[in-house]
Amino acid sequence: MTSAPAGRWRVERISGLLPPLGLRKRIGADAGSTRLGSLPLAVFRVRGRTLDYRLLPVRDELEPAPDGTWEGRGLLFGREFCRFRLVPDDRDASRPARSR
């Protein structure tokens, strides 16, 4: 089983109530966050292809798409409330890396 895609992603709505315009995800090996612009909204744990949100009854299930994007569905208490696509966020690729 392929694990969730690490990196920075733009979220595009396919169907359902959410996600709103401007939503992004930062996904690491074990954890990540959903953001509105640069503001973090919620943090999650990465479990395979599932993003389990902390402090929320929400879970995202992801599947790879043939074009290199990922398709997902948001579940609230186990019931689907939206479908979305994760597209690589190339907005950050043009910025120089910050030195620490």
trRosetta pair geometry for C-beta under 8 A, 3 or more apart (Angstrom, degrees):
i j d omega theta_ij theta_ji phi_ij phi_ji
1 48 5.7 -8 127 -151 133 116
1 49 6.9 -112 169 -16 109 108
2 49 6.7 57 89 -69 74 112
2 64 6.1 5 80 -25 155 129
3 6 8.0 26 107 -34 111 89
3 29 7.8 21 139 -146 152 62
3 46 7.1 63 179 157 106 118
3 48 5.7 -120 -119 -148 67 37
3 49 6.6 -167 -157 -63 31 61
4 27 5.5 -119 132 -175 116 141
4 46 5.0 -123 38 -151 137 112
4 48 6.9 98 -28 123 84 33
4 49 5.2 140 -71 -125 72 42
4 50 7.4 -114 -59 32 120 23
4 51 6.5 96 -113 -60 158 88
4 62 5.6 91 -119 47 86 145
4 70 7.9 58 -153 -144 67 165
5 9 7.0 89 94 -62 120 134
5 27 6.1 83 88 77 59 147
5 62 7.2 -125 5 155 92 153
5 64 7.7 118 -55 -94 114 89
5 70 5.5 -147 -1 -41 134 141
5 86 6.7 171 54 108 135 144
6 27 5.4 -137 -122 106 37 90
6 28 6.0 36 -135 -140 98 27
6 29 6.1 -3 -92 -66 129 57
7 26 7.8 -107 129 -145 28 55
7 27 6.3 4 45 56 45 91
7 88 6.7 -24 128 -128 142 85
7 89 7.6 177 143 32 96 90
8 24 6.7 2 -174 176 87 118
8 25 7.5 169 -153 88 44 51
8 26 5.4 -14 -103 -105 74 74
8 27 7.9 179 -81 21 28 70
8 88 7.5 70 84 -163 67 60
8 89 4.1 -76 126 51 97 124
8 92 5.6 41 68 21 160 142
9 24 6.4 160 85 -163 51 70
9 25 4.7 -8 61 58 105 92
9 26 7.7 -179 22 -79 74 30
9 27 6.7 19 2 0 118 111
9 70 7.4 -36 -134 37 152 115
9 86 4.0 -8 -177 -167 143 102
9 87 6.5 130 -163 59 80 35
9 88 6.4 -61 -109 -106 66 29
9 89 5.5 -169 -116 -23 8 99
10 23 7.8 111 -168 87 54 57
10 24 5.6 -40 -106 -106 48 84
10 86 7.3 141 67 -157 44 52
10 87 4.8 -29 62 66 98 94
10 88 7.5 15 13 95 89 19
10 89 4.7 130 -37 -89 82 85
10 91 7.6 97 -62 -6 118 116
11 19 4.8 -7 130 75 134 155
11 23 4.1 -38 54 97 128 103
11 24 6.2 -160 -2 -93 90 26
11 25 6.1 85 -55 -17 108 97
11 34 7.7 18 -33 -144 148 99
11 84 5.2 -3 -171 174 93 140
11 85 7.5 145 -158 73 48 46
11 86 6.3 -25 -99 -99 62 64
11 87 8.0 179 -82 21 15 80
12 84 6.2 150 76 -166 45 80
12 85 4.6 -19 62 59 102 97
12 86 7.9 -174 20 -79 80 17
12 87 5.9 43 -12 -9 118 118
13 16 7.3 -137 -159 59 99 77
13 18 7.2 -138 -107 150 112 32
13 19 5.6 -154 -78 54 89 66
13 20 7.8 24 -54 -92 127 10
13 21 7.8 -65 -8 -69 118 60
13 82 7.0 -70 -137 -169 87 117
13 83 7.8 92 -170 84 56 58
13 84 5.7 -47 -108 -107 37 86
14 71 7.3 27 -35 -144 155 97
14 82 7.8 127 53 171 78 76
14 83 4.0 -59 71 108 118 99
14 84 5.6 -167 4 -95 91 24
14 85 5.9 99 -52 -25 108 90
15 82 6.7 178 93 -154 54 56
15 83 4.6 27 45 40 87 107
16 74 7.1 -172 112 47 161 107
16 80 7.3 -114 -92 152 140 86
16 81 5.5 114 -167 144 131 48
16 82 3.1 -162 92 -107 143 58
16 83 5.8 132 -4 10 118 63
17 81 5.7 -35 30 166 111 97
17 82 5.8 -96 50 -71 64 104
18 23 7.9 73 176 -40 96 160
18 74 6.5 -24 78 42 109 162
18 81 6.8 32 30 121 98 105
18 82 4.6 -88 67 -55 69 157
18 84 7.9 -39 120 -57 70 125
19 23 4.2 -76 160 30 129 160
19 74 7.4 127 -51 -35 90 145
19 82 6.3 128 -28 146 62 159
19 84 5.4 27 10 -91 111 145
20 23 5.8 115 66 -37 65 109
20 36 7.2 12 76 -119 118 112
22 36 5.6 51 115 -162 108 71
22 37 5.6 -15 175 -54 116 71
23 34 6.5 -9 -169 -176 103 99
23 35 7.2 147 -158 80 54 47
23 36 6.0 -34 -98 -99 62 65
23 41 8.0 -43 -130 10 93 145
24 34 7.4 158 84 -159 43 53
24 35 4.8 -22 66 65 92 98
24 36 7.8 158 21 -95 79 17
24 37 7.5 98 9 -86 116 4
24 89 5.9 45 -141 -85 118 148
25 32 6.2 45 176 147 89 133
25 33 7.2 -179 -149 92 57 41
25 34 5.3 -26 -100 -103 79 66
25 35 7.3 168 -89 17 27 79
25 51 7.7 -72 -152 -103 139 166
25 86 6.5 -51 41 -121 127 117
26 32 5.1 -169 97 -159 61 94
26 33 5.3 11 50 50 100 81
26 35 6.7 41 -8 -10 99 121
27 32 4.1 -31 -110 -86 44 158
27 46 6.3 98 -163 -86 93 132
27 51 7.4 -90 -112 -93 109 123
28 31 5.5 4 57 64 114 57
28 32 5.3 172 13 -74 73 82
28 46 6.8 -152 76 -6 59 139
29 46 6.7 -159 141 66 26 143
30 45 6.8 -36 164 -153 69 74
30 46 5.6 -165 -165 45 17 101
31 43 6.6 7 -179 180 109 102
31 44 6.7 167 -155 89 65 48
31 45 5.6 -39 -101 -111 77 48
31 46 6.1 -135 -68 -1 21 90
32 43 7.2 173 94 -153 34 65
32 44 5.7 -16 65 61 78 91
32 46 6.1 66 -3 -51 105 108
32 51 6.8 -59 56 -131 117 118
33 40 4.6 -39 175 -135 144 107
33 41 7.5 142 174 44 92 59
33 42 6.7 165 -154 87 71 41
33 43 4.9 -37 -98 -102 84 65
33 44 7.1 159 -96 16 32 77
34 40 7.5 101 74 -156 43 63
34 41 5.1 -50 98 59 89 106
34 42 4.9 7 46 55 106 89
34 43 8.0 -155 17 -79 70 23
34 44 7.0 55 -19 -11 95 116
34 53 7.8 -30 4 -105 124 112
35 38 6.3 -23 174 -156 136 15
35 39 5.9 151 -160 76 86 40
35 40 5.2 -52 -97 -97 88 44
35 41 6.1 162 -114 0 27 86
36 39 5.3 -20 63 65 81 100
36 41 5.5 75 -13 -50 95 121
40 43 6.9 16 179 -61 126 82
42 53 5.3 -6 158 -147 129 117
42 54 7.5 175 -178 52 84 70
42 55 7.6 -145 -142 66 94 100
42 56 5.9 -17 -143 -6 139 143
42 58 7.5 18 156 61 164 135
43 53 7.3 127 85 -149 39 66
43 54 5.3 -10 85 32 91 116
44 51 4.3 43 140 176 152 92
44 52 5.8 152 -164 73 92 37
44 53 4.6 -51 -95 -92 95 51
44 54 6.5 -170 -102 -7 36 76
44 60 7.4 -10 -143 22 169 107
45 51 7.4 157 73 -158 41 50
45 52 4.8 -17 56 62 94 99
45 54 6.8 91 -22 -53 90 94
46 50 7.6 143 -160 81 45 51
46 51 6.1 -22 -101 -103 61 69
47 50 4.8 -24 72 69 91 101
47 51 7.8 167 26 -88 74 21
47 52 5.8 27 6 -8 120 115
49 61 6.5 53 119 -164 96 62
49 62 4.5 -132 -180 66 92 86
49 63 6.8 61 173 -76 148 44
50 59 6.0 -10 -171 -176 104 108
50 60 7.0 157 -158 81 52 54
50 61 5.5 -18 -105 -103 80 67
50 62 7.3 -168 -80 16 31 82
51 59 6.8 158 80 -162 56 55
51 60 4.1 5 49 51 109 104
51 62 7.1 62 -13 -22 98 113
52 59 5.4 -12 -106 -113 61 93
53 56 4.1 -26 117 60 130 109
53 57 7.9 -16 70 45 111 9
53 58 4.4 19 23 71 140 93
53 59 6.7 -137 7 -79 84 43
53 60 7.8 82 -38 -8 97 88
57 76 6.1 70 104 -163 94 64
57 77 5.1 19 146 -65 131 69
58 74 6.4 -17 -164 -169 104 97
58 75 6.8 148 -156 80 53 54
58 76 5.6 -20 -99 -98 76 68
59 74 7.6 151 80 -157 41 52
59 75 4.7 -17 62 60 89 107
59 78 7.9 25 32 -84 123 46
60 72 5.0 6 -177 -177 104 131
60 73 7.2 162 -151 78 60 37
60 74 5.5 -29 -98 -99 77 65
60 75 7.4 178 -85 16 27 78
61 72 6.3 157 78 -152 44 74
61 73 5.5 -11 55 55 95 87
61 75 6.7 43 -9 -14 104 118
62 70 4.9 3 -167 170 111 126
62 71 7.2 147 -153 79 59 40
62 72 4.6 -29 -96 -93 69 97
62 86 7.1 -7 -130 2 121 134
63 70 6.7 153 74 -164 35 76
63 71 5.2 -22 63 64 91 90
63 72 7.4 167 18 -83 67 47
64 70 5.7 -50 -105 -108 45 77
64 71 8.0 57 149 19 5 76
65 68 7.2 -36 79 43 85 23
65 69 4.7 -6 49 72 128 79
65 70 6.2 -174 0 -105 90 19
65 71 5.2 92 -59 -22 110 97
65 85 7.2 -6 -18 -137 151 103
68 88 7.5 -28 136 -21 110 115
69 85 5.3 15 155 -179 136 104
69 86 6.0 165 -173 78 80 57
69 87 5.3 -25 -119 -93 115 62
69 88 7.7 -121 -101 -14 70 72
70 85 7.0 151 79 -162 47 57
70 86 4.1 0 56 47 100 113
71 83 7.1 -3 -177 -175 95 98
71 84 7.5 164 -157 89 54 41
71 85 5.6 -30 -103 -103 64 72
71 86 7.8 -145 -69 15 19 77
72 83 7.1 165 90 -156 49 54
72 84 5.1 -17 65 65 96 86
72 85 7.3 165 19 -93 79 22
72 86 6.3 58 -12 -25 119 101
73 80 5.2 -35 173 -129 121 110
73 82 6.9 170 -155 90 56 50
73 83 5.1 -25 -101 -101 78 71
73 84 7.6 158 -90 20 30 70
74 80 7.0 108 76 -151 51 60
74 81 5.4 -54 97 61 101 85
74 82 4.3 19 36 53 117 95
74 83 7.7 -144 13 -71 76 27
74 84 7.0 45 -25 1 101 113
75 78 5.6 0 172 -132 121 17
75 79 6.3 139 -156 60 77 24
75 80 5.7 -44 -97 -85 72 48
75 81 7.1 132 -124 7 22 83
76 79 5.9 -36 67 63 71 82
76 81 4.9 23 4 -16 114 135
80 83 7.4 16 -175 -57 120 81
89 92 5.9 45 119 7 101 101
90 93 4.6 -38 -160 16 67 126
90 94 7.3 62 153 -21 79 90
91 94 7.2 -64 -174 26 31 102
91 95 7.8 23 139 -16 61 109
92 95 5.5 -55 -159 29 52 116
